[in-house]
Structures are given as C-alpha cells and as structure tokens.
Amino acid sequence: MMALSLETWVSAELYRLLLVFCRVSAALLLLAGLGEIQVPARIRILAGLLIALCIAPLSGPAVPQPAVWGVAFAMVMEIVAGAFLGTLSRLLLSAVQTAGQIIGQCIGISNAFAFGIGSDNSAVIGAALYAACLAALFAMDGHHPGLRALADSYHLIPLGQPLPAAAAARSMSEGMTTAFRLAMQLSMPFLFLSVLFNIALAGINRAMPAMPVFMIGAPALLLAGLHLLGVAAPTLVDEMLGAYGNVFTVMR
C-alpha cells in the first residue's frame, strides 16, 4: 500500500467526500419525500451532507485529487448517477399521480361539463393518493431502500465513473414499464365502473330520451366512484409501497 502524507491524505478524503456529496445531493432532489418542493433547501443540503459523511467510507478507497478537468468530469458523472437513482424513484411514484388522473376522469371529477375549483380537477385525487403514499412510506421506514441503494450503488457505479449504458437503459425501461403497469392496475376498477355506468346511462337515454341523463347520472357516478375510492385506497397504497421496495433492485 502506498504511504500518503497527511496533506495528500486529507486532500484525497475531502475529494472523495465531495464526489459522494454530489451523488447524494442529486439523488435527494428526486427521492420520495426528501425531494419534495416543500422541503427547505437548507434542510436538504444538511441531510445530503450528513448522508454523504455516512456513505463516504463505503464508496471505495480515497484517491488523490486529479487535475481540474478530471475533478469536473468526476463531479458531473456523480451528479448523473445520483439523478439516475432519484429518477427511478420518482418514475415509480408518478404512477400514483397518473392513476389519480385516470380515476378523476372515470368518476366525473374532471368533466367537460362540470367546473371545479382548479384548472385540473382530476389532479386532486392523485395528490391525495401521493400524500397518503408518502405518509405510509415514512411510517414504515420505506425511505430506507432509497438510502441503501445509494450506498450499494458504488458497487455498480464506481466513484467518478460513468453510468453503464446497458444497465441504465434497461433499468429505465423497466421502471417506465412498471410505472405504466401500476397506473393501469390501480385505476382498472374505476375504468370498469365508468364503462358499466355509461352503458347503463346509454340504455336509459335510449329508452327515455326526454330524461336529463347527465344531470342524474353525474352525481350518481361521482358518489359511486368516491365510495369505491374509499374502499380501494388502502389497497392502492399497499401496492405502491410494495412496488417501491423493489424499484432499486432493477439494476442488479
């Protein structure tokens, strides 16, 4: 083992801490809970520095600081690696918001003939489900897999090295597939409800053309949809938490 002077050793340790902080801070911008806009930037920076101090000994041996362009290249690669891990987390959680959009369209909250408070009324359900998933995630220590993935990522992506293109592309495609599949699965009961309800309304309108079908059917569909949402919401949150626990294993 090559002996380093105190000045060289301190410089190498600070350089390693800087690279680890770049990856961790980039990931914290997108990770569930910690990456929300409601979290102050000061808290996020302090959390990133604390996590970097804990992860730095696991990132590999400290290396002497290279030239300026070498430092810039390594920092960019670390930021890309952290952003990639955070994007995987954010991509999966986007399934909840997509499912909320579909559910809002199905039960009549977002309707061309009904005006609500906001410009996009269907986003209310997605935001409520997203907040429920975040609360359950932290209550069950579900944020630990994301932090553990940051520590384990140095086995796959060495410090200061570029992302493996094949593994990154495969992980991103699998994450998008999982998110789309989850969004469709979570909203499938409401799609069936909407189809059956509209078929029934079409039959009633065919039999009694003078009846104001929309004025009667829209409140009934909304009431049935909200009742179904109350029954299915715990299952939706449970499915999302189970999928989130496995999202960081796609690179293995």
N, C-alpha and C positions, 0 to 999 in steps of 0.2 A: 504494500500500500504506500502510495506516495505521501510523504510528510508535507503538510502545508504550514506556512507561517500563520501567525494569529491574524494578521491583516488580510491575507488571502482567504483564510477560513471564514472570517466574518463576512467578507465580500461575497463569497460563494453562498453562504447561508441566507444572506439578505436577497441575493439574486433568486435563489430558489423560492423564498417566501413571496417575492414579487410575482413570479410566474404562477404560483399556486393561487395567490390572491386574484390574479387576472381571470383564471378559470372559474374560481368560486364566485366572484362578483358578477361575472357574465351569466352564470347559471342562476344566481339569485334574482336576476332581473326577470326571469321567466318561470321559476319554480312555483308550484302551487302554494298559495298563502303568503310566502315571503316576497313573491314577485308582484303582488297587487299594488295598484297605484295608491291605495290608502295607507300603505306602509311608508313612513317618512324615509327620505333618502339617508339621513344620518343614522337611523336605526339599521338600515340595510347595509351601510358601509361598515358599521361596527360589528354587525353579525358576520359579514364576509371576512373581516379581519380576524375575528375570533375563530371562525371555522378554518380559515387558512392556517392559523397557528397550530391547530389540532391536526390538520391533514398533512402539513408540510413534511413531517418525518416519514410519512407513508408514501411520499411521491417519488422516492428514489434517492440515490446519493447526490449530494451537492456537487456541482461542477463549477469550475472557475468561470467568471463572467467573461463572455466573448466581446467582440467589438460592438460598436454602436448598432450597425446594421444587423448583426446577429441577435442582439437584445430585442430590437424592434420586431424581427421576424418571429422570435420565440414568443413574444407577448401577443402578437396577432394570432399565432397558432393556438395559444392558450385561450384567448377570447373566443375563437371559433369553436374550440372543443367545449367550453362551458356553455356557449349559446346553443350548441347542438343538444347537449343533455337537457337544458331547460326547455328547448323546443319540443322534445319528446314528451315531457310532462305537460306542457301547455297544449299540445296537439290532442292528447287524450282527453283533457278536461274540456276542450272545445266541443266534444260530443254531447256534453250536458246542455250547452247553450244551443247547439243545433237541434237537439231533441226538444228543447223548450220552444224553439221557433215552430217546429212541426206540430207540437201539441197545441200551441196557440192558434195556428191555422185550422186545426181539426175541430177544436171545441168552440170556435167562433169568437175568440177574444180579438183576433186580428181579422177584421172583415171589411170589405169594401163599402158596406152599407152601414157600419157601426163605427162611431167615432169615440175614441177614448182620450185619456189624458195626454199620453206621449205620442210621438210620431210613429213609434213601432210598438204596438201594444203586446205583441207576442213575445217580446224580449223580457217581459215581466216574469213569466214562468221560468225561462232559462236562468235569469238572475237569481230567482228564489231557489231553484234546484242547485245552482252553483254554490250559493251561500251555505246551503244545507250540507253539500259535499265537503266544503272546506271545514265547517264546524265539526263534522264527524271525523274528518281526516286528522285534525289535530287532537281531538278527544281520544282517538285510538292510536296515537303516535304514528299515524300513517305518513308523516313527513320524513320519518327515518329512512325509508328506502331511497329517497332522493339524495339525502346526505351520504348514505352508504355508497350510492352509485358514484358520487363524486370521488370518494376515497378509492373505490375499486377501479375507477376509470384510468388510473395511471398504469395499470397492468396491460390495458389495451392501447392506450394512447400515451406513450412516454412523454415526459416533461419536455415541452418546447418542440415536439414533433408534430407533423401534420396529421390530420384525420385519415384513417384508412378508407379510401374512397368506396371500395366494395361494401365493407361492413356498414359504413354510414348511409349509403344509398339503400341497402337492404333494410336497415333499421327504420329509416324514414318512411319507406314504402309500407312496411309492416305496421308502423304506427298510424299512418293515414288510413290503412285498411281497417285496423282495429277501431279507430275513432268513428269511421263511417258506419261500420257494422253495429257498434254500440248505439249510435244515434238512431239507427233504424229499429233496433231491437227495443230500445226504451220507448219509442213512440209508436210501436206497432199496435198496442191495444187501442190507442186513440185513433189510429188510422182505420181500424176495423169499425170502431164506434161511429166515426164520421161517415164511412161508406154505408153502413146499415141504416143510419139515421137519415141520410139524404135519399136513399132508396125508398124508405118509408114515406118521407115527405113528398117524393115524386109520385108515389102511388096515391097519396091523399089529394094532392093537387090535381091529378088526373081524374079522380072520382068526383071531387068538388072544386071546380075551377074558381068559384067565387070566394072561397075561403082564403083569407090572408095567411098563407102558409109560413112566410118568413117571420111575420110578427108573432106567430105562435111557436114555430119550431126553433127559432134562435135562442130564446130564453130556456127552452127545454133542453136543447143541446148543450148550452153552457152549464146548466145545473147538473146534467148527467156527466159532463166532462170533468167538472170540478170534483164531483163525488168520486169518479174513477181516479182522478189525480191524488186525492187524499188517501185512497186505498193503496195505490201503486207507488206512492212516493218513497216509503221505506225500502221497497224492493229496488227502485231505481238507484237510490243512494248506495245500497249494499252492492249492487252490480258495479257501480263506478269505483267503489273502494277496492273491490276485488281485482278489477282490471288495472287500477293504478298501481297496485302492489307488484304487478308483473310487467309493467311498461319498461322498466330499466333492465330487464333480462334479455331484451331482443338483440343486444349487441354481443351476447355470449355465444 
